[in-house]
Amino acid sequence: MNMKKVLYVPLDDRPVNLDDVIVQGRSAGIEVITPCLEDIKNRMDSQKTDSDNTLLSTSSPTFGNTTNIRKFILDHAAEVDGFIISADMLAYGGLIGSRRLRTHGGSAYPDYDPATTHLLDTIRQVKKAHPRKPMYVLDTIMRLATTTYVENVFQNAYDESRSFMKQPRKSVDELSEILEGYDTKPDGTLYEETVTFNKEHYYDARRHKFKSNVYILDRLAQFDYIDFLAIGVDDSSTQGVQANEIDYVEGMITESFGGENGQSPERAIILPDADGLGHSLMARMAQELLRIEEKPKYSVLYFGRDGSTIINPYEYMSVHQNIQHHVDIIGGQLVEDSPEVKVDVEIIAITDKDEVPNAVSRIEVNGLNQMPTVVIDFVGGGAANAVVTEALLESSYTGQILGYSGWNTAGNKIGIALGMAQARYAFLITEKKAPALNKAVDAHGSLLFKRFLKDYYYKTLTIGEIRQYSRANALYTNIPYADGNFLLFNSESDYAHVVTLLRERMQTHTNTLAAKNAFQISQCTSSHNIRQIKKAKWSYAEYESAALSYENPSYIWDRAFEITLNPKVTLS
């Protein structure tokens, strides 16, 4: 089978949206080509003014080069087999660019901003030229909060804006009413003035972004220039300034895309997520390019509270609904586990740490019975839970799961884990050539190893030490979290110290993780990963080595929250 090639324009250059999706593609035998790093580079403010120990202002962020990104898409369209394009990167230079505060929300829709619609119309141009190549687009509904330390927005503005924008708004249906009603309380009166940011500039940013959301649906997807559209609601709530936008989009999907209750599994899905959408769409692309016509059947088992009873603090729908709609994005179908239904992949959703022994037992039973398995840790909030993770790593069967995540919001975890799993599953059941199988299993092993190394060993064990040092050595008394921008809020020597600390800790953690039963690298017997599924029978590869370049771990965005981390795992 010839290696497929996919053109991918990511949401931004953070590893979760770029590095990991590229490796995920390799795990499915897909070559992922992306714009050059300089053209998709996103960074927070890099300049500052101060007075003694008080920070006065910050400035000079970096956004993607939309002109070059458009050219990249057009230049490479003929050589690839499919497209996954972030509308935020194409039209705004990335996620943080799409929510920049504005002094004008654009003209009347649909002619609100010719420069923006010209960029978005690149999608139309490419699809017209290559009608048989799948065109997938990821878009986002603007989040509740402003972006900290981008164009002089401080942490206090983030805190105020998120709280302020979570307040209920008057329910309206028409586009014009939504655009003009962002400041209107349910009783029809206006909200009070804000203190730390200009709410009108925020509303103008929303107006511009929502017009782009509607344009993508109304002028591109509706006319089949987009084969599948995934819309992520970034940092959301069960009420607030996004609610009317969400209802409007759901109405469009129902009315114009053959949807039901605001979702169309064949055309467009809207759900809480942003950083998991690249994974999800790469999985759907693998399904399509590898010509798997029948949707794989997924079931979910909860170990702890049922997902239908849980709504994440940064989301507006339940965990179970979120899983269901992510399964739709990746090209699967969620079914009830029963004797009458043959399930292809089982999702192990851990929602209570006390239930992890039962979850691990189920993983081991699935391994013995050759049932492909995905594991999602919902216990740990924004990072992997220690009790859950240590129990998972004690089992050798954890080394052969198809997907795993404990990182960030529920939607992020679901998108990452299911994306990993579906891309890998599509490849395992279709590929027959040994060289391709060997390359892909190394990629999957590396990505699975990374998820534990990052989600647990960094985000749970190491980040606290980094943050403590950074905050204890902050340059300014009016900055609560110096680790939000090491570049500006710590001295050069203190920044160098946290980088060295990061690299030393991750070397130690790499060795620790490699020796866990899940991988058993350099042990007398190694754990296994699935190499191929042939007529429902599995063949395996053994974990052989794991290495992390000392210079690799770094703070790509100059903040503790996100690190570059690319371990290399080989199997034989």
C-alpha positions as CSV (number, residue, x, y, z in Angstrom):
1,M,0.0,0.0,0.0
2,N,1.5,3.4,-1.0
3,M,2.0,5.9,1.8
4,K,-0.8,8.5,1.7
5,K,0.1,12.2,2.1
6,V,-2.1,14.7,3.9
7,L,-1.7,18.5,3.9
8,Y,-2.3,19.7,7.5
9,V,-2.6,23.3,8.6
10,P,-2.7,23.2,12.4
11,L,-4.5,25.4,14.9
12,D,-1.1,26.6,16.1
13,D,2.4,25.3,16.6
14,R,2.0,23.9,20.1
15,P,3.0,20.2,20.2
16,V,-0.5,18.9,20.8
17,N,-1.7,20.5,17.6
18,L,1.5,19.9,15.5
19,D,4.1,17.4,16.6
20,D,1.6,14.9,18.0
21,V,-0.6,14.9,15.0
22,I,2.3,14.4,12.7
23,V,3.4,11.3,14.7
24,Q,-0.2,10.1,14.8
25,G,-0.3,10.3,11.0
26,R,2.8,8.1,10.9
27,S,1.2,5.6,13.2
28,A,-1.4,5.2,10.4
29,G,1.0,5.2,7.5
30,I,0.3,8.8,6.6
31,E,2.9,11.4,5.7
32,V,1.7,14.7,7.1
33,I,3.0,17.9,5.4
34,T,2.7,21.2,7.2
35,P,3.7,24.8,6.5
36,C,7.2,25.9,7.6
37,L,7.4,26.5,11.3
38,E,8.0,30.3,10.9
39,D,4.7,30.6,9.1
40,I,2.6,28.9,11.8
41,K,4.5,30.3,14.8
42,N,2.4,31.7,17.6
43,R,3.8,33.3,20.7
44,M,2.7,35.5,23.5
45,D,4.1,39.0,24.1
46,S,7.8,39.2,23.9
47,Q,8.4,42.8,25.0
48,K,7.6,44.7,28.2
49,T,7.9,47.9,30.1
50,D,8.4,48.1,33.8
51,S,9.2,50.3,36.8
52,D,11.3,48.7,39.5
53,N,9.3,45.6,40.6
54,T,6.1,46.5,38.8
55,L,5.2,45.3,35.3
56,L,3.6,48.2,33.3
57,S,2.8,46.6,29.9
58,T,3.6,43.8,27.5
59,S,3.6,43.8,23.7
60,S,4.8,42.1,20.5
61,P,3.1,38.7,20.1
62,T,3.6,36.5,17.1
63,F,0.9,35.2,14.8
64,G,1.0,32.9,11.8
65,N,1.6,34.3,8.3
66,T,-1.7,33.9,6.6
67,T,-0.5,35.0,3.2
68,N,2.2,32.3,3.2
69,I,-0.1,29.7,4.6
70,R,-2.6,30.3,1.7
71,K,0.3,30.0,-0.7
72,F,1.4,26.8,0.9
73,I,-2.0,25.2,0.5
74,L,-2.3,26.2,-3.1
75,D,1.3,25.2,-4.0
76,H,1.0,21.7,-2.5
77,A,-2.7,20.9,-3.3
78,A,-1.9,18.7,-6.3
79,E,0.6,16.4,-4.6
80,V,-1.5,15.4,-1.5
81,D,-4.3,13.0,-1.0
82,G,-6.4,15.0,1.4
83,F,-6.6,18.3,3.4
84,I,-7.1,19.1,7.1
85,I,-7.1,22.9,7.5
86,S,-7.6,25.1,10.6
87,A,-9.7,28.0,9.7
88,D,-8.3,29.9,12.6
89,M,-4.7,29.6,11.2
90,L,-5.7,30.3,7.6
91,A,-7.8,33.4,8.4
92,Y,-6.3,34.7,11.6
93,G,-2.8,33.3,12.0
94,G,-3.8,30.8,14.7
95,L,-6.0,30.4,17.8
96,I,-4.7,33.4,19.7
97,G,-4.9,35.5,16.6
98,S,-8.6,34.6,16.1
99,R,-9.5,36.1,19.5
100,R,-7.4,39.3,19.4
101,L,-9.3,42.3,20.8
102,R,-10.6,44.5,18.0
103,T,-11.9,48.1,17.7
104,H,-14.3,47.1,14.9
105,G,-16.3,43.9,14.4
106,G,-16.4,44.1,10.6
107,S,-19.1,45.2,8.2
108,A,-22.4,43.5,7.7
109,Y,-22.4,39.8,6.9
110,P,-21.5,38.3,4.5
111,D,-19.3,41.1,3.2
112,Y,-17.8,41.7,6.7
113,D,-14.1,41.6,5.8
114,P,-13.0,40.9,2.2
115,A,-9.4,40.1,3.4
116,T,-10.7,37.4,5.7
117,T,-13.2,35.9,3.3
118,H,-10.5,35.9,0.6
119,L,-8.3,33.7,2.8
120,L,-11.2,31.4,3.7
121,D,-12.2,31.1,0.1
122,T,-8.8,29.3,-0.4
123,I,-10.8,26.2,0.7
124,R,-13.3,26.8,-2.1
125,Q,-10.5,27.2,-4.7
126,V,-8.8,24.0,-3.7
127,K,-11.9,21.9,-3.5
128,K,-13.0,23.1,-7.0
129,A,-9.6,22.1,-8.4
130,H,-9.5,18.8,-6.5
131,P,-13.1,17.7,-6.0
132,R,-12.3,14.1,-5.1
133,K,-9.8,14.8,-2.4
134,P,-11.3,15.0,1.1
135,M,-11.4,18.5,2.6
136,Y,-11.7,18.6,6.3
137,V,-11.8,21.9,8.3
138,L,-11.5,22.6,12.0
139,D,-12.9,25.8,13.3
140,T,-13.5,27.2,16.8
141,I,-16.2,29.3,18.5
142,M,-14.3,32.0,20.4
143,R,-13.7,31.2,24.0
144,L,-15.0,33.1,27.1
145,A,-11.8,34.6,28.3
146,T,-9.3,36.9,26.7
147,T,-5.7,35.6,26.1
148,T,-3.2,36.5,28.8
149,Y,-0.1,38.4,27.9
150,V,-1.1,38.9,24.3
151,E,-1.2,42.6,23.4
152,N,-1.0,43.9,27.0
153,V,-3.8,41.7,28.4
154,F,-2.9,40.7,32.0
155,Q,-4.1,37.8,34.2
156,N,-6.6,40.0,36.0
157,A,-8.3,40.7,32.6
158,Y,-8.4,37.0,31.9
159,D,-10.1,36.3,35.3
160,E,-12.6,39.2,34.9
161,S,-13.4,38.4,31.3
162,R,-14.1,34.7,31.9
163,S,-16.3,35.4,34.9
164,F,-18.1,38.3,33.0
165,M,-18.7,36.3,29.8
166,K,-20.1,33.3,31.7
167,Q,-23.0,35.5,32.9
168,P,-26.3,34.6,31.1
169,R,-27.3,36.6,28.0
170,K,-30.8,37.3,26.5
171,S,-31.7,34.4,24.3
172,V,-32.1,35.5,20.6
173,D,-32.3,33.6,17.3
174,E,-31.3,35.9,14.4
175,L,-27.7,36.5,13.4
176,S,-28.0,40.3,13.7
177,E,-29.6,39.9,17.1
178,I,-26.7,37.7,18.3
179,L,-24.1,40.1,17.0
180,E,-25.7,43.1,18.8
181,G,-26.8,41.2,21.9
182,Y,-23.6,40.2,23.5
183,D,-24.0,42.7,26.3
184,T,-27.7,42.1,27.0
185,K,-28.9,40.5,30.2
186,P,-31.9,38.1,30.1
187,D,-34.1,41.0,31.3
188,G,-33.1,43.2,28.4
189,T,-30.8,45.5,30.4
190,L,-27.1,46.0,29.7
191,Y,-24.3,44.7,31.8
192,E,-22.0,47.0,33.9
193,E,-18.7,48.3,32.6
194,T,-15.6,46.1,32.9
195,V,-12.6,47.2,34.8
196,T,-9.5,45.4,33.5
197,F,-10.4,45.1,29.8
198,N,-12.5,46.9,27.2
199,K,-15.7,44.8,26.8
200,E,-16.6,46.5,23.5
201,H,-13.2,45.4,22.0
202,Y,-14.0,41.9,23.2
203,Y,-17.4,42.0,21.6
204,D,-16.0,43.2,18.4
205,A,-13.6,40.3,18.4
206,R,-16.5,38.0,18.9
207,R,-18.5,39.6,16.1
208,H,-15.7,39.2,13.6
209,K,-15.0,35.6,14.6
210,F,-18.7,34.5,14.6
211,K,-19.2,36.0,11.2
212,S,-16.3,33.8,10.0
213,N,-17.9,30.8,11.8
214,V,-21.2,31.4,9.9
215,Y,-19.4,32.1,6.6
216,I,-17.6,28.7,6.8
217,L,-21.0,27.0,7.3
218,D,-23.0,29.1,5.0
219,R,-20.7,29.8,2.1
220,L,-18.3,26.8,2.1
221,A,-19.6,23.7,3.9
222,Q,-23.2,24.2,2.6
223,F,-22.0,24.1,-1.0
224,D,-19.9,21.0,-0.4
225,Y,-16.5,22.8,-0.5
226,I,-15.9,21.2,2.9
227,D,-16.5,17.5,3.2
228,F,-16.5,17.5,7.0
229,L,-16.4,20.4,9.5
230,A,-15.4,20.0,13.1
231,I,-16.3,23.1,15.2
232,G,-14.8,23.2,18.7
233,V,-16.2,25.5,21.4
234,D,-13.0,26.6,23.2
235,D,-13.3,27.3,26.9
236,S,-17.0,27.2,27.3
237,S,-19.8,27.0,30.0
238,T,-23.4,25.9,30.3
239,Q,-24.4,29.6,29.9
240,G,-22.9,32.9,28.8
241,V,-22.0,34.9,25.8
242,Q,-21.4,31.8,23.6
243,A,-24.8,30.2,24.1
244,N,-26.7,32.0,21.3
245,E,-23.8,31.3,18.9
246,I,-23.8,27.6,19.8
247,D,-27.6,27.4,19.3
248,Y,-27.4,29.2,16.0
249,V,-24.7,26.9,14.7
250,E,-26.6,23.8,15.8
251,G,-29.7,25.1,14.0
252,M,-27.7,25.5,10.8
253,I,-26.3,22.0,11.1
254,T,-29.8,20.6,11.7
255,E,-31.4,22.5,8.9
256,S,-28.7,22.6,6.2
257,F,-26.7,19.5,6.7
258,G,-29.2,16.8,7.4
259,G,-28.4,17.0,11.1
260,E,-30.4,15.9,14.2
261,N,-30.3,17.9,17.4
262,G,-27.5,20.1,16.1
263,Q,-25.2,17.4,14.9
264,S,-24.5,15.7,11.5
265,P,-22.1,12.8,11.8
266,E,-21.6,12.9,8.0
267,R,-21.1,16.6,7.6
268,A,-20.5,18.7,10.7
269,I,-20.1,18.3,14.5
270,I,-19.9,21.0,17.2
271,L,-18.6,20.2,20.6
272,P,-16.4,21.4,23.5
273,D,-12.8,21.0,22.3
274,A,-10.1,22.8,20.4
275,D,-6.7,21.1,20.9
276,G,-8.1,17.6,20.2
277,L,-9.6,18.4,16.8
278,G,-6.4,17.8,14.8
279,H,-6.2,14.3,16.2
280,S,-9.8,13.6,15.6
281,L,-9.8,14.8,11.9
282,M,-6.5,12.9,11.2
283,A,-8.3,9.8,12.4
284,R,-11.2,10.4,10.1
285,M,-8.8,11.0,7.3
286,A,-7.1,7.7,7.9
287,Q,-10.4,6.0,7.8
288,E,-11.2,7.6,4.5
289,L,-7.8,7.2,2.8
290,L,-7.5,3.6,3.9
291,R,-11.0,3.0,2.4
292,I,-12.7,1.6,5.4
293,E,-16.4,1.9,4.4
294,E,-18.1,0.5,7.5
295,K,-17.9,2.6,10.6
296,P,-16.1,1.0,13.4
297,K,-18.3,0.4,16.4
298,Y,-17.2,1.9,19.7
299,S,-18.6,1.3,23.2
300,V,-17.8,3.0,26.4
301,L,-17.5,1.6,29.9
302,Y,-17.3,4.1,32.9
303,F,-15.3,3.2,35.9
304,G,-16.8,5.6,38.4
305,R,-19.6,8.0,37.7
306,D,-21.4,7.7,34.4
307,G,-20.3,10.4,31.9
308,S,-23.8,11.6,31.4
309,T,-23.7,13.0,35.0
310,I,-20.5,14.9,34.5
311,I,-20.0,18.3,32.9
312,N,-16.4,19.6,32.8
313,P,-16.0,23.1,34.3
314,Y,-14.7,24.4,30.9
315,E,-17.5,22.7,28.8
316,Y,-21.2,23.0,28.1
317,M,-22.2,19.3,27.4
318,S,-21.7,16.1,29.4
319,V,-18.7,13.9,29.1
320,H,-20.9,11.2,27.5
321,Q,-22.3,13.5,24.9
322,N,-18.7,14.7,24.2
323,I,-17.5,11.1,23.7
324,Q,-20.4,10.4,21.4
325,H,-19.8,13.4,19.2
326,H,-16.0,12.8,19.1
327,V,-16.7,9.2,17.9
328,D,-18.8,10.8,15.2
329,I,-15.9,13.1,14.1
330,I,-13.4,10.2,13.9
331,G,-15.8,8.3,11.7
332,G,-17.0,5.7,14.1
333,Q,-20.4,5.0,15.8
334,L,-21.0,4.7,19.5
335,V,-23.1,1.7,20.4
336,E,-24.3,0.0,23.5
337,D,-22.2,-3.0,24.5
338,S,-24.5,-6.1,24.2
339,P,-24.2,-9.7,23.1
340,E,-26.0,-8.8,19.9
341,V,-23.5,-6.1,18.9
342,K,-19.9,-6.8,17.8
343,V,-17.9,-3.9,19.2
344,D,-14.7,-3.1,17.4
345,V,-13.0,-0.8,20.0
346,E,-13.8,-0.3,23.7
347,I,-13.4,3.0,25.5
348,I,-12.3,2.7,29.2
349,A,-13.4,5.9,30.8
350,I,-12.0,6.3,34.3
351,T,-14.0,8.8,36.4
352,D,-13.1,7.6,39.9
353,K,-9.6,6.7,41.1
354,D,-11.1,4.1,43.4
355,E,-12.3,2.2,40.4
356,V,-9.0,2.0,38.7
357,P,-8.3,-1.7,39.8
358,N,-11.4,-2.7,38.0
359,A,-10.5,-0.6,34.9
360,V,-7.1,-2.2,34.8
361,S,-8.7,-5.7,35.1
362,R,-10.9,-4.8,32.1
363,I,-7.9,-3.6,30.1
364,E,-6.1,-6.9,30.8
365,V,-9.2,-9.0,29.8
366,N,-9.4,-7.0,26.6
367,G,-5.8,-7.7,25.9
368,L,-6.2,-11.4,26.4
369,N,-9.4,-11.4,24.3
370,Q,-7.8,-9.1,21.6
371,M,-10.3,-6.3,22.0
372,P,-8.8,-3.0,20.9
373,T,-8.9,-0.5,23.8
374,V,-8.8,3.2,24.5
375,V,-8.2,4.6,27.9
376,I,-9.1,8.1,29.1
377,D,-8.3,9.5,32.6
378,F,-11.1,11.9,33.6
379,V,-10.1,11.8,37.3
380,G,-7.1,14.2,37.1
381,G,-8.7,17.3,35.7
382,G,-6.1,19.0,33.6
383,A,-3.4,16.3,34.1
384,A,-3.2,12.6,34.7
385,N,-4.2,11.4,38.2
386,A,-1.3,9.8,40.1
387,V,-3.3,6.8,41.5
388,V,-4.8,6.1,38.1
389,T,-1.6,6.4,36.1
390,E,0.6,4.3,38.5
391,A,-2.0,1.5,38.3
392,L,-2.2,1.7,34.5
393,L,1.6,1.5,34.2
394,E,1.8,-1.6,36.5
395,S,0.0,-3.6,33.8
396,S,1.9,-4.9,30.7
397,Y,-1.3,-4.7,28.7
398,T,-1.3,-0.9,28.9
399,G,1.5,-0.9,26.5
400,Q,-0.8,-2.2,23.7
401,I,-3.7,0.2,24.1
402,L,-4.6,2.1,20.9
403,G,-5.1,5.5,22.6
404,Y,-4.7,7.3,25.9
405,S,-4.9,10.8,27.3
406,G,-5.1,12.5,30.7
407,W,-4.2,16.0,29.3
408,N,-6.3,19.1,29.9
409,T,-10.1,19.5,29.4
410,A,-12.4,16.5,28.9
411,G,-12.8,17.4,25.3
412,N,-9.1,17.6,24.7
413,K,-8.6,14.2,26.4
414,I,-11.3,12.6,24.3
415,G,-10.1,14.0,21.0
416,I,-6.5,13.0,21.6
417,A,-7.2,9.5,22.8
418,L,-9.9,8.6,20.3
419,G,-7.9,10.2,17.5
420,M,-4.9,8.1,18.3
421,A,-7.0,5.0,18.5
422,Q,-9.0,5.4,15.3
423,A,-6.1,6.3,13.1
424,R,-4.1,3.4,14.5
425,Y,-7.1,0.9,14.2
426,A,-7.7,1.9,10.5
427,F,-4.1,1.1,9.7
428,L,-3.8,-2.1,11.7
429,I,-6.7,-3.8,9.9
430,T,-5.7,-2.7,6.4
431,E,-1.9,-2.7,6.1
432,K,-0.1,-5.9,5.1
433,K,3.5,-4.8,4.2
434,A,6.1,-5.4,6.8
435,P,8.2,-2.2,6.3
436,A,5.1,0.0,6.7
437,L,3.9,-2.0,9.7
438,N,7.3,-1.7,11.4
439,K,7.5,2.1,10.9
440,A,4.0,2.7,12.1
441,V,4.3,0.6,15.3
442,D,7.4,2.7,16.3
443,A,5.4,5.9,15.7
444,H,2.5,4.6,17.8
445,G,4.8,3.4,20.6
446,S,6.5,6.8,20.7
447,L,3.2,8.6,20.9
448,L,1.7,6.4,23.6
449,F,5.0,6.7,25.6
450,K,4.9,10.4,25.2
451,R,1.3,10.7,26.5
452,F,2.3,9.1,29.8
453,L,5.6,11.0,29.9
454,K,3.9,14.4,29.4
455,D,0.4,13.9,30.9
456,Y,1.7,12.4,34.1
457,Y,5.5,12.8,34.6
458,Y,5.5,16.4,33.5
459,K,2.0,17.7,34.1
460,T,1.5,16.0,37.4
461,L,5.0,15.4,38.9
462,T,7.3,18.0,37.4
463,I,5.3,21.2,36.6
464,G,4.7,22.0,40.3
465,E,8.4,22.2,41.0
466,I,8.9,24.4,37.9
467,R,6.0,26.7,38.9
468,Q,7.2,27.0,42.5
469,Y,10.7,28.1,41.4
470,S,9.4,30.5,38.8
471,R,6.9,32.2,41.1
472,A,9.4,32.4,44.0
473,N,11.8,34.2,41.7
474,A,9.3,36.5,39.9
475,L,10.6,39.9,38.9
476,Y,7.3,41.6,39.5
477,T,5.0,41.9,42.5
478,N,1.9,42.5,40.3
479,I,2.2,39.2,38.4
480,P,0.6,36.3,40.2
481,Y,2.0,33.5,37.9
482,A,5.5,34.2,36.6
483,D,5.5,30.8,34.9
484,G,2.8,32.2,32.5
485,N,5.6,33.9,30.6
486,F,9.2,33.0,31.8
487,L,10.6,35.2,29.0
488,L,9.2,38.3,30.6
489,F,8.6,37.6,34.3
490,N,11.8,35.7,35.3
491,S,15.4,36.7,34.8
492,E,17.5,35.1,32.0
493,S,19.4,33.0,34.6
494,D,16.2,31.8,36.3
495,Y,14.7,30.9,32.9
496,A,17.8,28.9,32.1
497,H,17.5,27.2,35.5
498,V,13.9,26.0,34.9
499,V,14.9,24.7,31.4
500,T,17.8,22.8,32.9
501,L,15.5,21.5,35.7
502,L,13.0,20.4,33.1
503,R,15.6,18.5,31.0
504,E,17.1,16.7,34.0
505,R,13.8,15.7,35.4
506,M,12.5,14.4,32.0
507,Q,15.6,12.3,31.5
508,T,15.0,10.7,34.9
509,H,11.3,10.2,34.2
510,T,12.0,8.7,30.7
511,N,14.1,6.0,32.4
512,T,11.5,5.5,35.1
513,L,8.7,5.2,32.6
514,A,10.6,2.8,30.3
515,A,11.1,0.4,33.2
516,K,7.4,0.3,34.1
517,N,5.5,-2.9,33.3
518,A,3.5,-1.1,30.6
519,F,6.8,-1.0,28.5
520,Q,9.4,-3.1,30.3
521,I,12.2,-1.6,28.2
522,S,15.6,-3.1,28.9
523,Q,14.1,-5.7,31.1
524,C,14.4,-9.5,30.6
525,T,11.0,-9.5,28.9
526,S,9.4,-6.6,27.1
527,S,5.8,-5.6,26.8
528,H,4.1,-5.7,23.5
529,N,2.4,-3.3,21.1
530,I,0.0,-4.4,18.4
531,R,1.7,-4.7,15.1
532,Q,-1.1,-5.9,12.9
533,I,-4.7,-7.1,13.1
534,K,-5.3,-9.8,10.5
535,K,-8.7,-11.6,10.4
536,A,-9.3,-10.5,14.0
537,K,-6.0,-12.1,15.1
538,W,-3.2,-9.9,16.4
539,S,0.5,-9.9,15.8
540,Y,2.8,-8.1,18.1
541,A,6.0,-6.1,18.4
542,E,8.1,-5.9,21.5
543,Y,9.3,-2.6,23.1
544,E,13.0,-2.4,22.6
545,S,14.3,1.1,23.4
546,A,13.1,4.5,24.5
547,A,15.2,7.7,24.3
548,L,14.7,11.4,24.8
549,S,17.3,13.8,23.5
550,Y,18.5,15.9,26.4
551,E,18.1,19.1,24.4
552,N,14.6,18.2,23.3
553,P,12.3,19.2,26.2
554,S,11.8,23.0,26.1
555,Y,9.3,25.6,26.7
556,I,8.1,26.3,23.2
557,W,5.7,29.1,24.3
558,D,8.0,30.3,27.2
559,R,5.4,29.1,29.8
560,A,5.1,26.1,32.1
561,F,1.8,24.9,30.7
562,E,3.2,23.6,27.4
563,I,6.5,21.8,26.6
564,T,8.1,20.3,23.5
565,L,8.7,16.6,24.2
566,N,9.5,14.0,21.5
567,P,10.7,10.7,22.9
568,K,11.7,8.1,20.3
569,V,10.6,4.5,21.0
570,T,11.5,1.5,18.9
571,L,9.9,-1.9,18.8
572,S,11.0,-5.2,17.2
